[in-house]
Amino acid sequence: MIDRIATELPLKAVEAVEAGVRTVWSGGRESFFHSIWLRDNCYCDQCGDATIGRRTTRLSDIALTISADTVCIDDTGSLSISWSDGHKSCFDNGWLQTHAYDDKSRCSRSFSSLLWNDEFRKAPVRVLYSDVLDDDGAFLEMLHDVRDHGICFLDNVPLDPDALEQLARRIGPPQESNFGRIQDLIVDHSKRSIANDVAALKPHTDEPYRASPPGLLMFHCLETDITDGGGSIFLDGFEIAETLRSEDPEAFDSLIQNRQVFRRHFAGDVNLITEFPVISLDEFGHINGVRINDRVGAPLSIPSHEVPQYYRGMRRLLSLSEDPARCIEKILRPGDAVIFDNHRVLHGRTALTITGRRWLRWIQVKRGDFHSTLRITAEKLTVPSDLRPLHRGAYG
């Protein structure tokens, strides 16, 4: 049992009650644990080893009616239980607090992001590429910035086409897409992607037509001869969703309760269709992810009575996404890079005029790899690891 919170309260009292065990911690906090839950989570030498995923006692081996014969606080401050089936279990105090599942405890573990405000938009987080690559402490700070705000800018990135992949692999293996493992965004009117054009691109999230959209997106500017326009735009999707919730709760509810159909079709090549809410919440009402891209929306198919408020909400959400006051606009110059959460941050660009070339490299990394690397790096630096499942993303 290796997972535990950073600040632990000593166990003050324990009591076997009907169907479970009641615990009281110093300060008066109480929790209830069902007997079947405790017995199922025993990882003593007889029951298994959580660190390697080995279980010798399975749920099918445990009676649903199992009960605690005796309970006590042992010399180490842990909960000790003798079970009705003759087995004995010991649960670390910190582990119990970390995994308590009463409503208050579960809500406290539900991840809540930091919404962008004017102060953040004026001075978003910037870090040096060399620091992030060479120093674990700086790397962890960057991961925290992406976790909390959904975005981080990097300076002094080498003008080496491989530099972005080197950074990406520090987080996790680059994720394959329709465009390959790495995409070069170069103005080329012969290509079928608007990413290779010079026209303005409204803020959006990438590839919402996938069951699992790209997790983190990374851009690195290698060349640019922009003479006018070409500003990269970034916007907090969580902030505009919260604004809609406060302005028009009925329209907000329609967007979370109904599913938008998204489609991407290249004849003979790609035909992807999926159906998800534009805004995803967790069970406590925290926003987990957004899928906002009206260029790939297919005809809406929802109950007739929901159509008016759905379109009202979607229209307002798109209007908020185009508000310059809510955006970070920055022209990426050679040596600049940015990393952001595609399930939260919308990106776009202003129209551009160029005399030569504009070359951006693009890589994506899975959210699960990002979350894992964050926790592993924290453990490596003996920083209390964040055991909360981070917001799961735009999965409805």
C-alpha positions in Angstrom: 0.0 0.0 0.0 2.2 2.8 -1.2 -0.3 5.6 -1.9 -0.8 8.0 0.9 -1.6 11.7 1.3 1.0 14.3 2.3 -0.6 15.4 5.5 -2.0 12.6 7.7 -4.3 12.9 10.7 -3.8 10.3 13.4 -6.5 7.7 13.9 -8.4 8.5 17.1 -11.0 5.7 17.2 -12.2 2.7 15.2 -15.4 0.7 15.6 -16.9 -2.3 13.8 -20.4 -1.5 12.8 -23.0 -3.1 10.6 -21.5 -3.9 7.2 -18.3 -2.1 7.9 -15.9 -0.1 10.0 -16.2 3.5 11.3 -13.1 5.5 11.7 -12.6 8.8 13.6 -9.5 10.9 13.0 -7.9 13.5 15.2 -10.0 16.7 14.6 -13.2 14.8 14.5 -13.3 13.8 10.8 -15.2 10.5 10.4 -15.3 8.0 7.5 -17.1 4.7 6.9 -15.6 1.8 5.0 -17.6 -1.2 3.9 -16.3 -4.6 5.1 -16.3 -6.0 1.5 -14.3 -2.9 0.3 -11.7 -3.3 3.0 -11.3 -7.0 2.5 -11.0 -6.6 -1.3 -8.3 -4.0 -0.8 -6.1 -6.1 1.5 -2.7 -6.5 -0.1 -0.9 -8.4 2.6 1.7 -11.0 1.6 -1.1 -13.6 1.4 -3.4 -11.5 -0.8 -1.1 -10.1 -3.4 1.3 -7.3 -4.3 -0.1 -4.0 -5.6 3.2 -2.8 -6.9 3.4 -5.6 -9.5 -0.3 -6.1 -10.0 -0.4 -9.6 -8.5 -3.6 -10.8 -6.7 -3.7 -14.2 -5.1 -7.0 -13.5 -3.3 -9.7 -12.3 -5.8 -13.1 -10.8 -5.2 -14.8 -14.1 -6.1 -12.9 -15.7 -3.1 -14.5 -13.2 -0.6 -18.0 -13.6 0.7 -20.2 -10.5 0.2 -21.4 -11.0 3.8 -17.8 -10.8 5.3 -17.6 -8.9 8.5 -15.0 -7.6 11.0 -14.8 -9.7 14.2 -12.5 -7.2 15.9 -10.9 -3.9 15.0 -8.2 -1.9 16.7 -5.5 0.8 16.2 -2.2 -1.0 16.3 1.2 0.3 17.6 2.0 2.0 14.2 -1.3 3.9 14.2 -2.8 1.6 11.5 -6.2 0.0 11.4 -6.0 -3.7 12.2 -8.9 -6.1 11.4 -9.6 -9.7 12.2 -12.2 -11.0 9.7 -15.0 -13.5 10.0 -13.2 -15.7 7.5 -10.1 -15.9 9.7 -8.0 -13.5 7.7 -6.2 -10.5 9.2 -5.6 -7.2 7.5 -3.7 -4.0 8.4 -4.5 -0.7 6.7 -2.1 2.3 6.8 -3.7 5.4 8.3 -2.5 7.7 5.4 -3.7 5.2 2.8 -7.2 5.1 4.4 -7.4 8.9 4.4 -6.2 9.0 0.8 -8.8 6.5 -0.4 -11.8 7.4 1.8 -14.9 7.4 -0.4 -17.4 9.5 1.5 -18.8 12.4 -0.6 -16.6 15.1 1.0 -13.4 13.0 0.5 -14.2 12.2 -3.1 -15.1 15.7 -3.9 -11.8 17.0 -2.4 -9.9 14.6 -4.7 -11.8 15.8 -7.8 -9.4 17.8 -9.8 -10.3 21.5 -10.3 -8.3 23.5 -12.8 -7.2 27.2 -12.5 -9.2 29.3 -14.9 -7.5 31.9 -17.0 -7.9 35.5 -16.0 -6.6 38.8 -17.3 -3.5 38.6 -15.2 -2.6 35.1 -16.6 -3.4 36.1 -20.2 -1.1 39.1 -20.0 1.8 37.0 -18.5 1.3 33.3 -19.2 4.0 30.9 -17.9 7.2 30.8 -19.9 10.1 28.4 -19.3 13.5 27.8 -20.9 13.8 24.7 -23.0 17.2 23.8 -21.6 15.9 24.0 -18.0 13.0 21.7 -18.8 15.2 19.2 -20.6 18.0 19.1 -18.1 16.5 19.8 -14.7 13.8 17.6 -13.2 12.6 20.4 -10.9 12.0 22.8 -13.8 10.4 19.9 -15.8 8.0 19.2 -12.9 7.0 22.8 -12.7 6.2 22.8 -16.4 4.1 19.7 -16.0 2.2 21.4 -13.1 1.7 24.5 -15.2 0.1 22.4 -18.0 -1.9 20.5 -15.5 -3.3 23.6 -13.8 -3.6 26.1 -16.6 -3.5 23.8 -19.6 -0.6 25.6 -21.3 3.0 26.6 -21.1 5.3 28.5 -23.5 9.0 27.5 -24.0 11.8 29.9 -25.0 15.2 29.3 -26.7 14.3 26.0 -28.3 17.1 24.9 -30.6 16.4 25.4 -34.3 16.8 21.7 -34.8 13.9 19.8 -36.3 14.5 17.0 -33.7 14.3 19.4 -30.7 10.5 19.2 -30.3 10.5 15.4 -30.4 13.2 15.3 -27.7 11.0 17.4 -25.5 7.9 15.3 -26.3 9.7 12.1 -25.4 10.5 13.6 -22.0 6.8 13.4 -21.4 5.8 10.4 -23.4 6.1 8.7 -26.8 4.7 10.9 -29.7 1.2 9.8 -30.7 0.5 8.7 -34.3 -2.2 10.6 -36.2 -3.5 10.7 -39.8 -0.7 13.1 -40.5 2.0 10.9 -39.0 4.0 10.9 -35.8 5.3 14.5 -36.6 3.6 17.0 -38.8 5.3 19.9 -40.5 3.0 22.9 -40.8 4.3 24.7 -43.9 2.2 27.0 -46.1 1.3 24.7 -49.0 -2.0 25.4 -50.9 -1.8 21.9 -52.6 -2.4 20.2 -49.3 -5.9 19.3 -48.0 -5.3 20.7 -44.5 -6.3 24.2 -43.4 -3.3 24.0 -41.1 -1.1 24.5 -44.2 -3.0 27.6 -45.4 -2.6 31.3 -44.8 -6.3 32.0 -43.9 -7.5 32.9 -40.4 -8.3 29.8 -38.3 -11.0 30.2 -35.6 -10.1 28.8 -32.1 -10.9 25.1 -31.9 -9.8 21.9 -30.3 -8.2 19.3 -32.6 -9.8 16.1 -33.9 -13.0 16.0 -31.8 -14.3 13.4 -34.3 -12.0 10.8 -32.7 -13.2 8.7 -29.8 -9.9 9.7 -28.1 -8.8 13.1 -29.4 -5.1 14.1 -29.1 -4.0 14.8 -25.5 -1.3 17.3 -25.4 -0.3 19.3 -28.5 3.1 20.9 -29.0 4.2 23.4 -31.6 7.8 24.5 -32.4 8.6 27.4 -34.7 11.6 26.7 -36.9 11.2 29.4 -39.6 9.0 32.4 -40.2 8.9 35.2 -42.7 5.6 36.7 -41.7 5.1 40.3 -42.7 1.6 40.7 -41.4 -0.7 38.7 -39.1 0.0 35.1 -38.3 -0.6 35.4 -34.6 -1.2 32.1 -32.8 -4.3 32.3 -30.7 -4.9 30.3 -27.5 -8.1 30.3 -25.3 -9.2 28.6 -22.1 -12.2 26.4 -23.1 -13.0 25.8 -19.4 -13.3 29.5 -18.8 -15.7 30.2 -21.6 -17.7 27.1 -20.6 -18.0 28.4 -17.0 -19.0 31.8 -18.4 -21.8 30.1 -20.3 -22.9 28.2 -17.2 -23.3 31.4 -15.2 -25.0 33.3 -18.1 -27.4 30.7 -19.4 -27.7 27.6 -17.2 -30.4 26.1 -19.5 -28.3 26.3 -22.6 -25.2 25.0 -20.7 -27.2 22.0 -19.5 -28.3 21.3 -23.1 -24.6 21.2 -24.2 -23.6 18.8 -21.5 -26.7 16.5 -21.8 -26.8 16.2 -25.6 -24.2 14.8 -27.9 -22.8 16.5 -31.0 -21.9 14.4 -34.0 -18.4 15.1 -35.3 -17.1 13.8 -38.7 -13.9 13.8 -40.7 -14.1 12.3 -44.2 -11.4 12.1 -46.8 -12.7 9.8 -49.6 -10.7 6.6 -49.7 -8.6 7.6 -46.8 -10.3 8.6 -43.6 -14.0 8.4 -42.4 -14.2 9.1 -38.7 -17.5 9.7 -36.9 -18.1 10.0 -33.2 -20.7 11.5 -30.9 -19.8 13.3 -27.6 -21.0 16.3 -25.6 -19.3 19.6 -26.4 -18.7 20.0 -22.6 -17.9 17.1 -20.3 -18.3 17.2 -16.5 -17.3 15.0 -13.7 -19.9 13.8 -11.1 -19.3 16.9 -9.0 -19.9 19.3 -11.8 -16.3 20.2 -12.5 -15.5 20.7 -16.2 -13.4 17.8 -17.5 -13.0 18.6 -21.2 -14.4 20.4 -24.2 -14.7 19.5 -27.9 -15.2 22.7 -29.8 -14.7 22.7 -33.5 -17.6 23.8 -35.7 -15.7 22.9 -38.9 -16.1 19.2 -38.3 -19.6 19.1 -36.8 -22.1 16.8 -38.5 -25.9 17.4 -38.5 -27.2 17.5 -35.0 -29.4 14.6 -33.9 -31.0 15.4 -30.5 -34.5 15.5 -29.1 -36.6 18.1 -30.9 -37.4 20.1 -27.8 -33.7 20.5 -27.0 -32.7 22.1 -30.4 -33.4 25.8 -29.6 -31.5 25.9 -26.3 -28.7 23.8 -27.8 -28.1 26.2 -30.7 -28.4 29.1 -28.3 -25.7 27.7 -26.1 -23.4 26.7 -29.0 -23.8 30.1 -30.6 -22.8 31.8 -27.4 -19.9 29.4 -26.8 -18.5 30.1 -30.2 -19.0 33.9 -29.7 -17.1 33.7 -26.4 -14.3 31.7 -28.2 -13.8 34.6 -30.6 -13.6 37.3 -28.0 -10.1 38.8 -28.3 -10.2 39.8 -24.6 -10.3 36.1 -23.6 -7.4 35.1 -25.9 -3.6 34.9 -25.7 -2.3 36.0 -29.1 1.4 35.5 -29.8 3.4 35.4 -33.0 5.6 32.3 -32.7 9.2 33.2 -33.7 12.0 30.8 -34.4 13.0 29.2 -31.1 9.5 29.5 -29.6 7.4 26.5 -28.6 4.2 25.9 -26.8 2.6 22.9 -25.1 -1.1 22.8 -24.3 -4.0 20.5 -23.3 -6.1 19.8 -26.4 -9.0 18.7 -24.2 -9.1 22.2 -22.6 -7.3 24.9 -24.7 -8.6 26.0 -28.0 -6.0 27.2 -30.6 -6.2 29.1 -33.8 -4.4 31.9 -35.8 -5.0 35.2 -37.5 -4.6 35.4 -41.3 -1.0 35.8 -42.4 1.0 37.3 -45.2 4.4 35.8 -45.8 7.3 36.6 -48.1 9.2 33.4 -47.6 8.4 30.4 -45.4 6.6 29.6 -42.2 7.6 26.3 -40.7 6.0 24.9 -37.5 6.5 21.4 -36.2 3.6 19.7 -34.5 3.6 16.7 -32.1 1.0 15.2 -29.9 1.3 13.1 -26.7 -1.3 11.1 -24.9 -2.9 12.4 -21.7 -2.3 9.2 -19.9 1.5 9.4 -20.5 1.5 13.1 -19.4 -0.3 12.2 -16.1 2.0 9.2 -15.5 5.2 11.3 -16.1 3.9 14.0 -13.8 3.5 11.5 -10.9 6.7 9.6 -11.6 8.7 12.9 -11.7 7.1 14.0 -8.4 8.0 10.7 -6.8 11.6 11.0 -8.1 11.9 14.4 -6.4 10.2 13.2 -3.3 7.5 15.7 -3.9 4.1 14.4 -2.6 2.6 12.8 -5.7 -0.8 14.0 -6.8 -2.9 10.8 -6.5 -6.0 12.4 -7.8 -7.1 11.1 -11.2 -6.5 14.4 -13.2 -9.5 15.6 -15.2 -10.2 12.8 -17.5 -10.8 15.0 -20.6 -13.5 15.3 -23.2 -15.0 11.9 -22.9 -18.6 12.7 -21.8 
